[in-house]
Amino acid sequence: MAEIGTRFHEPPSDGPNMNRSAVFVTNDDGIESEGLQILVAALHSLGHPVVVLAPASEQSCSGMRLTLRHDLKFQERTDISDSLKIKDGPPLRIFSLDGTPCDCAIVAMDGGLRAWAPEIVPTLCISGINQGPNLSVDVLHSGTVSAARESALYGMPAIAISLATYEHSDYSETLKASLTIIEACLSSLPSEPDNLGRPNGSRREISDLAPSRDRILAAFADGDMILNINGPEQWDGSFQTVSLGSRWYHNAIDMRDIDNIGVAFEVGAATIEDEDIPGTDCNAINSGSVSITPLSSWPVNHPLGLSEVLLSEATNQSSSGLPKWLD
């Protein structure tokens, strides 16, 4: 993995900006994954203090599964941080946990980061970069999205990022697009989350009569809305802010006899069918755009669930393709 860090060991020509916001990074592909390490190295080289708590091993498609009644091994991975650090760079701390993505988010949000890396106070949770699509119904199974959502449930603004292909593992274009979105998010957020730990419970501080842009920004800042980002196999340089599409998995079950004593099942995806629905993440990815999809962190019938009207307004895009409320 050493070559991953070296790509970003040289900061930009004008040097990294050491006044940039801190970020918390996690994922579901595991602490050793290339996508996570490339993202961390890039953020660090740009001057962002970074703290990582990610699963010790791959936890793909783990959804919001939690590990109950088991001790979880925690470890600081100085070997990884040392390989990614730049000279005189901002703080960088990397930890692993022998658990699920949601385990990592809960441990981090519920006091772990304060205890182990008090010098880094994150403004934003970034989950990724994941290998493989998290489109449409995938968001229900995705450990990447679930880690972002779990962080948001604790009041931390959060985004999930995926490279929506298995055809290659070149994260460079998705990384470039993601950094644009990350900087737009950070510029809209307070330096420290006001809602971390949910001090107001289900009470919203902003009035329902406030302008919709203010309510959308508050929902993102409070963790009531997250962003799900997917990069296409080949990026054409454009962004689209879109709703979830309709994706169908066919022939996903492989059944076979095992020595005539039983039947084994393997769940996979033999055929994927995306419905052609304009303004959705599936269509955006298939057209070569990076898709950005606002998601309610809570079920719609929860007191903090986003209304259909507000979520629709949050999905309006500017001329750049980014969400209008981020411009």
C-alpha positions as CSV (number, residue, x, y, z in Angstrom):
1,M,0.0,0.0,0.0
2,A,3.0,2.3,0.2
3,E,2.5,3.6,-3.3
4,I,-0.9,4.9,-2.5
5,G,0.4,7.4,0.0
6,T,3.3,8.6,-2.2
7,R,0.9,9.8,-4.9
8,F,-0.1,12.6,-2.5
9,H,3.1,13.1,-0.4
10,E,3.8,16.2,-2.5
11,P,1.4,19.0,-1.5
12,P,0.1,21.5,-4.0
13,S,2.6,24.0,-5.3
14,D,1.4,26.7,-2.9
15,G,1.6,24.3,0.0
16,P,-1.3,22.8,2.1
17,N,-3.7,25.1,3.8
18,M,-3.3,24.3,7.5
19,N,-6.5,26.1,8.5
20,R,-8.8,23.7,6.8
21,S,-11.6,21.8,8.6
22,A,-11.0,18.4,10.2
23,V,-12.7,15.3,8.9
24,F,-13.6,11.8,10.2
25,V,-13.2,9.0,7.6
26,T,-14.6,5.5,7.8
27,N,-15.8,2.9,5.3
28,D,-16.9,-0.7,4.8
29,D,-14.1,-2.0,2.6
30,G,-11.8,-2.0,5.6
31,I,-8.8,-0.1,6.9
32,E,-6.5,-1.7,4.3
33,S,-8.6,-0.6,1.3
34,E,-7.1,1.5,-1.5
35,G,-10.1,3.8,-1.8
36,L,-9.9,4.8,1.9
37,Q,-6.2,5.3,1.9
38,I,-6.2,7.4,-1.3
39,L,-8.9,9.6,0.1
40,V,-7.1,10.1,3.4
41,A,-3.8,10.8,1.7
42,A,-5.4,13.5,-0.5
43,L,-7.3,15.2,2.4
44,H,-4.2,15.2,4.5
45,S,-2.0,16.6,1.7
46,L,-4.5,19.4,1.2
47,G,-4.2,20.4,4.9
48,H,-7.2,18.8,6.5
49,P,-6.6,17.2,9.9
50,V,-7.9,13.6,9.5
51,V,-9.0,10.9,12.0
52,V,-9.9,7.5,10.7
53,L,-11.8,4.7,12.4
54,A,-12.6,1.9,10.0
55,P,-13.3,-1.9,10.1
56,A,-10.2,-4.1,10.5
57,S,-11.5,-6.2,7.6
58,E,-13.9,-5.9,4.7
59,Q,-17.6,-5.5,5.8
60,S,-19.3,-4.9,2.4
61,C,-23.1,-5.1,2.3
62,S,-23.3,-5.2,6.1
63,G,-26.0,-2.6,6.2
64,M,-26.6,-1.2,9.7
65,R,-25.6,-4.4,11.4
66,L,-24.2,-4.0,14.9
67,T,-21.9,-6.3,16.9
68,L,-23.6,-7.2,20.2
69,R,-22.1,-8.9,23.3
70,H,-18.6,-9.3,21.8
71,D,-15.4,-7.4,22.6
72,L,-14.1,-5.4,19.6
73,K,-10.4,-5.2,19.1
74,F,-9.2,-1.6,18.7
75,Q,-5.8,-0.7,17.3
76,E,-4.0,2.4,16.2
77,R,-2.5,1.9,12.7
78,T,0.6,4.0,12.9
79,D,2.1,2.0,10.0
80,I,-0.6,3.3,7.7
81,S,-0.5,6.9,9.0
82,D,3.3,7.0,8.7
83,S,3.1,5.9,5.1
84,L,0.6,8.6,4.2
85,K,1.9,11.6,6.2
86,I,3.5,14.6,4.6
87,K,6.3,16.6,6.3
88,D,4.9,19.3,8.6
89,G,1.4,18.3,7.6
90,P,-1.7,18.5,9.8
91,P,-2.7,15.9,12.4
92,L,-3.4,12.4,11.0
93,R,-4.6,9.5,13.2
94,I,-5.7,6.2,11.9
95,F,-7.4,3.4,14.0
96,S,-9.1,0.1,13.2
97,L,-11.9,-1.7,15.0
98,D,-12.8,-5.4,14.6
99,G,-16.4,-4.6,13.9
100,T,-18.9,-3.3,11.3
101,P,-19.1,0.1,9.7
102,C,-21.9,1.1,12.1
103,D,-19.8,-0.2,15.1
104,C,-17.0,2.1,13.9
105,A,-19.4,5.1,13.6
106,I,-20.9,4.6,17.0
107,V,-17.6,4.1,18.8
108,A,-16.2,7.2,17.1
109,M,-19.2,9.4,17.7
110,D,-20.0,8.3,21.2
111,G,-16.7,9.4,22.8
112,G,-14.0,7.4,21.0
113,L,-12.6,10.2,19.0
114,R,-12.5,12.6,21.9
115,A,-10.7,10.0,24.0
116,W,-8.1,8.8,21.4
117,A,-7.6,11.8,19.1
118,P,-8.7,14.9,21.1
119,E,-6.5,17.1,18.9
120,I,-8.8,16.5,15.9
121,V,-12.4,17.8,16.1
122,P,-14.2,16.7,12.9
123,T,-16.6,18.9,11.0
124,L,-17.8,16.1,8.6
125,C,-17.9,12.3,8.3
126,I,-16.8,10.9,5.0
127,S,-17.5,7.2,4.4
128,G,-15.5,5.7,1.5
129,I,-14.2,5.7,-1.2
130,N,-16.1,2.4,-1.6
131,Q,-15.4,0.0,-4.5
132,G,-18.7,-0.8,-6.3
133,P,-22.0,1.0,-6.8
134,N,-24.3,2.2,-4.1
135,L,-27.3,3.2,-6.3
136,S,-31.0,2.9,-5.8
137,V,-31.9,0.0,-3.5
138,D,-28.2,-0.6,-2.8
139,V,-28.4,2.2,-0.1
140,L,-30.4,-0.2,2.0
141,H,-27.7,-2.8,2.1
142,S,-24.6,-0.7,1.9
143,G,-22.2,-0.5,4.8
144,T,-20.7,2.6,3.2
145,V,-24.0,4.5,3.3
146,S,-24.8,3.0,6.7
147,A,-21.6,4.3,8.3
148,A,-22.5,7.8,7.1
149,R,-26.1,7.4,8.2
150,E,-25.1,6.1,11.7
151,S,-22.7,9.1,12.1
152,A,-25.5,11.4,11.1
153,L,-27.9,9.8,13.6
154,Y,-25.4,11.1,16.3
155,G,-25.7,14.6,14.8
156,M,-22.5,14.6,12.6
157,P,-22.9,15.8,9.0
158,A,-22.0,13.0,6.7
159,I,-21.5,11.9,3.1
160,A,-20.9,8.5,1.5
161,I,-18.7,8.0,-1.6
162,S,-18.5,5.1,-4.0
163,L,-16.8,4.3,-7.3
164,A,-19.8,2.7,-9.1
165,T,-18.0,0.0,-11.0
166,Y,-16.0,-3.2,-10.6
167,E,-14.4,-2.9,-14.0
168,H,-11.4,-1.0,-12.6
169,S,-10.0,0.3,-9.3
170,D,-8.8,3.7,-10.6
171,Y,-10.1,6.1,-8.0
172,S,-8.5,9.2,-9.4
173,E,-11.5,10.7,-11.2
174,T,-14.0,9.9,-8.3
175,L,-11.5,11.3,-5.9
176,K,-11.2,14.5,-7.9
177,A,-15.0,14.9,-8.1
178,S,-15.3,14.0,-4.4
179,L,-12.9,16.7,-3.3
180,T,-15.0,19.3,-5.1
181,I,-18.1,18.1,-3.2
182,I,-16.3,17.8,0.1
183,E,-15.0,21.4,-0.1
184,A,-18.5,22.7,-0.9
185,C,-19.9,20.8,2.1
186,L,-17.2,22.0,4.5
187,S,-17.7,25.6,3.4
188,S,-21.4,25.4,4.4
189,L,-20.9,23.8,7.8
190,P,-19.8,25.3,11.2
191,S,-16.3,24.2,12.2
192,E,-17.8,22.0,15.0
193,P,-21.1,20.2,14.7
194,D,-23.7,21.9,16.9
195,N,-25.9,18.9,17.1
196,L,-23.4,16.2,18.0
197,G,-24.9,13.9,20.6
198,R,-28.4,15.2,19.8
199,P,-28.7,17.6,22.7
200,N,-32.1,18.8,21.6
201,G,-33.5,15.3,20.9
202,S,-36.1,15.5,18.2
203,R,-36.6,19.2,18.5
204,R,-35.5,21.3,15.5
205,E,-33.9,24.6,16.1
206,I,-35.1,26.1,12.8
207,S,-38.7,27.1,12.1
208,D,-40.7,25.4,9.4
209,L,-41.4,28.8,8.1
210,A,-37.7,29.5,7.4
211,P,-36.6,29.6,3.7
212,S,-36.2,26.1,2.3
213,R,-32.5,26.6,1.7
214,D,-31.9,27.4,5.3
215,R,-33.9,24.3,6.4
216,I,-32.0,22.1,4.0
217,L,-28.6,23.4,5.2
218,A,-29.8,22.9,8.8
219,A,-30.9,19.3,8.0
220,F,-27.5,18.6,6.6
221,A,-25.6,20.3,9.4
222,D,-27.7,18.5,12.1
223,G,-27.3,15.1,10.5
224,D,-30.9,14.7,9.4
225,M,-29.9,14.5,5.8
226,I,-26.8,12.8,4.2
227,L,-25.4,12.8,0.7
228,N,-24.8,9.7,-1.3
229,I,-22.2,10.2,-4.0
230,N,-21.3,7.7,-6.9
231,G,-18.6,8.1,-9.4
232,P,-19.1,6.5,-12.9
233,E,-16.7,4.0,-14.6
234,Q,-15.6,6.9,-16.9
235,W,-16.3,10.4,-15.7
236,D,-17.2,13.0,-18.2
237,G,-16.5,15.9,-15.8
238,S,-20.1,16.6,-14.9
239,F,-22.2,16.4,-11.8
240,Q,-25.9,15.7,-11.4
241,T,-27.9,16.1,-8.2
242,V,-30.6,13.4,-8.5
243,S,-33.1,11.1,-6.7
244,L,-32.6,7.4,-6.2
245,G,-33.3,5.4,-9.3
246,S,-34.9,2.0,-9.8
247,R,-32.5,-0.9,-10.0
248,W,-33.4,-4.6,-10.2
249,Y,-31.2,-7.6,-9.5
250,H,-32.2,-10.7,-11.5
251,N,-31.0,-14.3,-11.1
252,A,-29.1,-13.4,-7.9
253,I,-29.5,-16.8,-6.3
254,D,-27.2,-19.6,-7.2
255,M,-28.5,-23.0,-5.8
256,R,-26.5,-26.2,-5.9
257,D,-26.6,-29.6,-4.2
258,I,-23.8,-30.5,-1.8
259,D,-23.1,-34.2,-1.9
260,N,-26.9,-34.9,-1.9
261,I,-27.2,-33.8,1.7
262,G,-28.5,-30.3,1.3
263,V,-28.7,-27.3,-0.9
264,A,-26.3,-24.3,-0.8
265,F,-27.3,-20.8,-1.7
266,E,-25.0,-18.1,-2.9
267,V,-26.3,-14.6,-3.2
268,G,-24.8,-12.4,-5.8
269,A,-25.9,-10.3,-8.8
270,A,-26.0,-12.1,-12.1
271,T,-27.9,-9.4,-14.0
272,I,-28.6,-5.8,-13.1
273,E,-31.4,-3.9,-14.8
274,D,-31.6,-0.1,-14.4
275,E,-34.9,1.5,-15.3
276,D,-34.5,4.5,-17.6
277,I,-35.9,7.2,-15.3
278,P,-34.6,10.8,-15.9
279,G,-33.2,12.6,-12.9
280,T,-32.1,9.5,-11.0
281,D,-28.7,8.2,-9.8
282,C,-28.8,5.2,-12.2
283,N,-29.3,7.4,-15.2
284,A,-26.7,9.9,-14.1
285,I,-24.0,7.2,-13.6
286,N,-24.9,5.5,-16.9
287,S,-24.5,8.8,-18.7
288,G,-21.0,9.4,-17.2
289,S,-21.9,12.0,-14.5
290,V,-21.0,11.8,-10.8
291,S,-24.3,11.4,-9.0
292,I,-25.2,13.2,-5.8
293,T,-28.3,12.0,-3.9
294,P,-29.6,13.6,-0.8
295,L,-31.1,11.0,1.6
296,S,-33.1,11.4,4.8
297,S,-31.2,10.0,7.7
298,W,-34.4,9.0,9.4
299,P,-37.5,7.2,8.2
300,V,-40.0,9.6,6.7
301,N,-42.5,9.0,9.6
302,H,-39.8,9.7,12.3
303,P,-40.1,13.2,13.9
304,L,-36.8,14.2,12.2
305,G,-37.6,12.5,8.9
306,L,-37.4,14.9,5.9
307,S,-40.6,15.7,4.2
308,E,-41.1,14.8,0.6
309,V,-41.3,18.5,-0.3
310,L,-38.0,19.4,1.5
311,L,-36.2,16.4,0.1
312,S,-37.4,17.3,-3.4
313,E,-36.1,20.8,-3.0
314,A,-32.8,19.5,-1.6
315,T,-32.4,17.6,-4.9
316,N,-32.6,20.7,-7.0
317,Q,-29.3,21.2,-8.8
318,S,-27.4,24.4,-9.8
319,S,-25.9,25.0,-13.2
320,S,-22.7,23.2,-11.9
321,G,-24.7,20.1,-11.2
322,L,-24.0,20.4,-7.5
323,P,-27.0,20.8,-5.1
324,K,-28.4,24.3,-5.4
325,W,-28.3,24.7,-1.6
326,L,-24.5,24.1,-1.6
327,D,-23.8,26.8,-4.2
